[in-house]
Amino acid sequence: MPSLALGTSEVTVLELTSAYATFANAGTYREPYTIESILDADQNAVQTHSPRPKSVVSELSTYIVTHMLRAVLDEGTGKSARQMGFTHAAAGKTGTSENYQDAWFIGYTPQLACGVWVGHDQPRTLGRSSAGIALPIWAAFMQKALALWPEEKWPEPKGLLWKAIDTGTGDLARSGCTQRRKEAFLPGTEPEKMCTLHPGGISGFFYRLRNK
């Protein structure tokens, strides 16, 4: 199917959440497991899980993905989590399948990754998107779970380039750009073209003042 290139193949909640956990781990993949150790009657370890972490994505790339996914919660489809009182620094993504048959929210903080799927065993519509069904479950769980850890900030890796861009064009912002934001780029991928929709210099400064 052509749509497979867009990621329409089926996965489990565990598979998808462990993939997102790689972003939380700065590009290091850790295979999920359920048993930490098995002890005998004398409390001797018969078997112990030995993690085998593997670096699969660069730290710079994962930070940029996290930076983009934070916007989902702060201003995108997941912003209702903030209205529910969830204030932690977090990144994530909503997902709703065709006809509202599946509702997903996968999100993570520096300490914890969590995935929520809502659906029926035999596919039928839920009638609502993931923001109205899966996200509230995720936010309620994470609010309680994160109370067990001190809050952490996202560590910024060395080597990132930050550029002010015009959000309408994606080009470098001029003094007259009224909608601007700082974005992180890998070296060599930053935009080089200046915005052509707005003036620069002193005239651009006064243009922005007039159009705020």
C-alpha positions in Angstrom: 0.0 0.0 0.0 1.4 3.5 -0.8 0.2 4.8 2.5 2.7 2.5 4.3 5.4 5.1 3.5 3.4 7.5 5.8 3.6 5.1 8.7 0.1 3.5 8.5 1.2 0.0 9.5 -0.1 -1.3 12.8 2.0 -1.2 15.9 1.4 -1.9 19.6 1.3 0.7 22.3 4.6 -0.8 23.7 6.3 -0.6 20.3 5.3 3.0 19.7 6.0 4.2 23.3 9.5 2.6 23.3 10.3 4.4 20.0 9.3 7.7 21.6 11.3 6.9 24.7 14.4 7.0 22.4 13.8 10.7 22.0 13.6 11.1 25.8 16.8 9.2 26.2 18.7 11.5 23.8 18.8 9.0 21.0 19.6 5.9 23.0 17.2 2.9 22.5 16.5 0.6 25.4 14.5 -2.5 24.7 11.5 -2.6 27.0 11.3 -5.5 29.6 9.0 -6.7 32.3 11.1 -8.6 34.8 14.0 -7.0 36.6 15.2 -10.1 38.4 14.1 -13.5 39.6 15.1 -14.6 43.2 15.2 -18.0 44.8 14.0 -18.9 48.2 17.2 -17.6 49.8 16.9 -14.2 47.9 19.7 -15.1 45.5 19.4 -13.8 42.0 18.7 -16.6 39.6 18.3 -14.3 36.7 18.8 -10.6 36.3 17.9 -8.3 33.4 21.0 -6.9 31.7 20.1 -3.7 29.7 21.9 -3.3 26.4 21.4 0.4 25.4 22.1 1.2 21.8 22.6 4.6 20.3 20.4 4.9 17.2 19.9 8.6 16.6 22.2 11.6 17.3 21.6 13.7 20.4 21.3 16.8 18.3 18.5 15.3 16.1 16.5 14.0 19.1 16.7 17.4 20.7 15.2 19.1 17.6 12.4 16.5 17.4 11.7 17.0 21.1 11.7 20.8 20.6 9.1 20.4 17.8 6.9 17.9 19.8 6.9 20.3 22.8 4.8 22.6 20.7 2.1 20.0 20.4 1.4 20.4 24.1 2.1 24.1 24.3 0.1 25.3 21.3 -1.0 22.3 19.2 -3.5 19.4 19.4 -2.3 18.5 22.9 -2.7 22.0 24.5 -5.8 20.9 26.4 -3.4 19.0 28.8 -2.2 22.4 30.0 -5.8 23.4 30.7 -6.1 20.2 32.8 -3.3 21.4 35.0 -0.4 19.5 33.5 2.5 21.9 33.8 5.6 19.7 33.3 8.0 20.2 30.4 6.8 17.5 28.0 6.7 16.5 24.3 4.3 14.3 22.5 1.9 13.6 19.6 -1.8 12.9 19.2 -2.9 10.4 16.6 -6.5 9.6 15.4 -7.1 7.0 12.7 -9.7 7.1 10.0 -13.3 7.3 11.1 -12.1 7.9 14.7 -11.4 4.2 15.2 -8.2 4.6 17.2 -7.1 7.4 19.5 -3.5 7.7 20.5 -1.4 10.0 22.6 2.3 9.2 23.1 4.2 11.7 25.3 7.4 12.0 27.4 9.3 14.1 29.8 13.0 13.9 30.7 12.1 11.2 33.3 9.2 9.2 31.8 7.6 8.1 28.5 3.9 7.0 28.4 1.6 5.9 25.7 -2.2 5.7 25.7 -4.4 4.0 23.1 -8.2 4.0 23.2 -10.2 1.8 20.8 -12.5 -1.2 20.5 -11.5 -4.8 19.9 -13.6 -4.9 16.8 -12.9 -1.6 15.0 -15.7 0.9 15.2 -15.8 4.7 15.7 -15.1 6.3 19.0 -16.8 9.5 17.8 -14.1 11.7 19.1 -10.4 12.5 18.4 -7.5 11.5 20.5 -7.3 15.0 22.1 -10.7 14.3 23.7 -10.2 10.7 24.7 -6.5 9.5 25.0 -4.9 12.8 26.0 -6.9 13.3 29.3 -5.9 9.7 30.4 -2.3 10.5 29.6 -2.3 13.8 31.4 -4.0 12.4 34.5 -1.5 9.5 34.8 1.6 11.6 34.2 0.5 14.2 36.7 0.5 11.6 39.4 3.5 9.6 38.2 5.8 12.6 37.9 5.0 13.6 41.5 7.5 10.9 42.4 10.4 12.6 40.7 11.9 16.1 41.0 11.2 18.0 37.8 14.0 18.1 35.3 14.7 20.4 32.3 15.6 19.3 28.8 19.4 19.3 28.6 20.5 21.1 25.4 23.4 19.4 23.5 26.3 21.4 22.2 26.4 22.2 18.5 22.8 23.4 17.9 22.2 26.5 15.9 19.4 28.8 16.9 17.9 31.1 14.3 15.0 33.6 14.5 12.6 32.7 11.6 9.4 34.1 10.2 6.7 31.5 11.0 4.8 32.3 7.8 7.7 31.7 5.4 10.2 29.7 7.3 12.9 32.1 6.2 15.2 34.1 8.4 13.2 36.8 10.2 13.8 40.5 9.4 13.1 43.4 11.8 9.6 43.8 10.3 8.4 40.2 10.9 5.6 40.2 13.3 5.3 36.5 13.8 8.7 35.2 14.6 10.2 32.4 16.8 13.6 30.9 17.5 14.1 27.4 16.1 16.9 24.9 16.5 18.8 23.6 13.5 21.6 21.1 12.8 24.6 22.9 11.4 24.3 23.2 7.7 20.5 22.9 7.6 19.6 26.4 8.8 17.7 28.7 6.4 19.9 31.2 4.5 17.2 33.3 2.8 15.8 36.3 4.5 12.0 36.8 4.6 10.8 38.7 1.6 7.3 39.5 3.0 8.3 42.0 5.5 10.7 45.0 5.5 14.0 45.1 7.3 16.1 47.8 9.1 14.5 50.8 10.8 11.4 50.7 8.6 10.9 47.1 9.5 11.1 47.9 13.2 8.4 50.6 13.0 6.4 48.3 10.7 6.4 45.6 13.4 5.4 48.1 16.1 2.4 49.2 14.0 1.3 45.7 13.3 1.6 44.0 16.7 
